[in-house]
Structure formats: C-alpha cells, structure tokens
Amino acid sequence: MNTNIKRSMLAALGQFASVNNQDHQPFFKVLTEVFSADKDYLKKVALLDAAFDDHSLYEPLREPFFDLLLINFLNEDVRKLEEDYLDSPEWEKIEEETMDRGTELLNLILYLQECQDEAIEPELTDFLREFLLVDEDEFQDEHRIYEEVIANQILVDSTLKELARVSASIPENSELKELFYPMIGFFRDPDPEDEEFAEFLKYSANPDFDSAVYALLITYNNQD
C-alpha cells in the first residue's frame, strides 16, 4: 500500500471517528488489508464495498475512499502489470464498469501528487487553469463541474464564516456540493494550526465528513 495514501486514510478516518466519538482503528485495519490485498482491481473494489457495508458509520467516506483505492492502484499495483496495461481493453472495461464511482477528490489528490513531483505549492488558480484546464474549449465538462468553484475563487482569501455561507448556497445537484467547503478550505489554508482547524469545524454544516476530507488533504500534501 502506498505510504502517502495510508497516512492520509488514517488521518481521515481518525478525524471522522473523533467527531462521532468512535474508535477508527478496527476499520483502518480492515481497509489496510483491502488496499494491500494481492487481488485484481475490481476484486479490491468489491472488498472495499463489503468493508463499508459492514461499517455503516463511515458510509459518507465510501466514494472518497474509492478515489484513494484507485490512486493506490495506479501508484502501486500498475507497476506489477504490463507496461501498457492502462491502454488495454481490460482496463477500458474496468473504467466503463466504475465510471459512476468516486468523486472529484480524485482530481485534487492527483494534482497534489503533481505538486509534490514538481516541488510547487498547491494553489486554486493553478489547479483550475493549469491542471484541469477549465479555460480550454475541449475541457468544458470540467468547467461545468467546477463552475461554482471558478466563480468563488475569492473565498481563498475570505473568512471561514463566509466560506460556510457560500457553501450552503451551492445547488444540491452540484457534483461539488459536498466537497466545496473542505476543498476551498484546503486551498485557503493547506497547513492550519489547531485553532484554525477547530474554527473550520465550527462553521461546517457537515463536520465529520468535511473535517475528514480536510485532514486527508492536509496529510497528503504534507508528506516527508
């Protein structure tokens, strides 16, 4: 299992569980076994879903952790397969079968991975324009998905109270409704002090999920 993914998953689970006054270690052990299993990708997906079925408290994290499973597969498992595996009919079929899974957190984690590779600090404008290419004509799907983020980039320089107010106004059918508050919160402060993190929690309308995603991003971004 990729070390960065493992640390980030632990941070997210720990934060989610702490808000709910639960012990996250048993579920963390189960998920670590899933991620580390010597099985093909779809079997790991099935194991992941079974794990969440058995631990219903953590259901809100199912799809974000699907993103982590995919990134772990791309970073670790693909190395053991044929060089052109990601161009194979087998992988194309897997993509078709899982196209409705996961969240936009996948793009953000891949962006953070790129930032680490290039030794640059993550910035919202860079994420939108240089990574997602939302200004390019051929990437208008990304522009549509990130429309509310594009329109509210100024929030990275605003207060958490104002961020929470705008987050509440995001349409329910937006693909970024759930992720808007922790995503902008991260770009606003990717390495918060304890007091700032507590304030983030204070204004959250969905504190266990929001703080889990925020903790995941902070940890993934702050790797040794």
Secondary structure as the mmCIF struct_conf table of DSSP 4:
data_model
#
loop_
_struct_conf.conf_type_id
_struct_conf.id
_struct_conf.beg_label_comp_id
_struct_conf.beg_label_asym_id
_struct_conf.beg_label_seq_id
_struct_conf.end_label_comp_id
_struct_conf.end_label_asym_id
_struct_conf.end_label_seq_id
HELX_RH_AL_P HELX_RH_AL_P1 THR A 3 VAL A 19
TURN_TY1_P TURN_TY1_P1 ASN A 20 ASN A 21
HELX_RH_AL_P HELX_RH_AL_P2 GLN A 25 SER A 36
BEND BEND1 ASP A 38 LYS A 39
HELX_RH_AL_P HELX_RH_AL_P3 TYR A 41 ASP A 54
HELX_RH_3T_P HELX_RH_3T_P1 SER A 56 LEU A 61
HELX_RH_AL_P HELX_RH_AL_P4 ARG A 62 ASN A 75
TURN_TY1_P TURN_TY1_P2 GLU A 76 GLU A 76
HELX_RH_3T_P HELX_RH_3T_P2 ASP A 77 LYS A 80
BEND BEND2 LEU A 81 LEU A 81
TURN_TY1_P TURN_TY1_P3 GLU A 83 ASP A 84
HELX_RH_3T_P HELX_RH_3T_P3 TYR A 85 ASP A 87
BEND BEND3 SER A 88 SER A 88
HELX_RH_AL_P HELX_RH_AL_P5 PRO A 89 GLU A 97
TURN_TY1_P TURN_TY1_P4 THR A 98 ASP A 100
TURN_TY1_P TURN_TY1_P5 GLU A 104 GLU A 104
HELX_RH_AL_P HELX_RH_AL_P6 LEU A 105 GLU A 118
TURN_TY1_P TURN_TY1_P6 ALA A 119 ALA A 119
HELX_RH_AL_P HELX_RH_AL_P7 LEU A 124 ASP A 126
HELX_RH_PI_P HELX_RH_PI_P1 PHE A 127 PHE A 131
BEND BEND4 LEU A 132 LEU A 132
TURN_TY1_P TURN_TY1_P7 VAL A 134 ASP A 135
BEND BEND5 GLU A 136 GLU A 136
HELX_RH_3T_P HELX_RH_3T_P4 ASP A 137 PHE A 139
HELX_RH_AL_P HELX_RH_AL_P8 GLN A 140 ILE A 145
TURN_TY1_P TURN_TY1_P8 TYR A 146 TYR A 146
HELX_RH_AL_P HELX_RH_AL_P9 GLU A 147 ALA A 151
TURN_TY1_P TURN_TY1_P9 ASN A 152 ASN A 152
HELX_RH_3T_P HELX_RH_3T_P5 GLN A 153 ASP A 157
BEND BEND6 SER A 158 SER A 158
HELX_RH_AL_P HELX_RH_AL_P10 LEU A 160 SER A 169
BEND BEND7 ILE A 170 ILE A 170
TURN_TY1_P TURN_TY1_P10 GLU A 172 ASN A 173
TURN_TY1_P TURN_TY1_P11 GLU A 175 LEU A 179
HELX_RH_AL_P HELX_RH_AL_P11 PHE A 180 ARG A 188
BEND BEND8 PRO A 190 ASP A 191
HELX_RH_AL_P HELX_RH_AL_P12 ASP A 194 TYR A 203
BEND BEND9 ALA A 205 ASN A 206
HELX_RH_AL_P HELX_RH_AL_P13 PRO A 207 ASN A 221
BEND BEND10 ASN A 222 ASN A 222
#
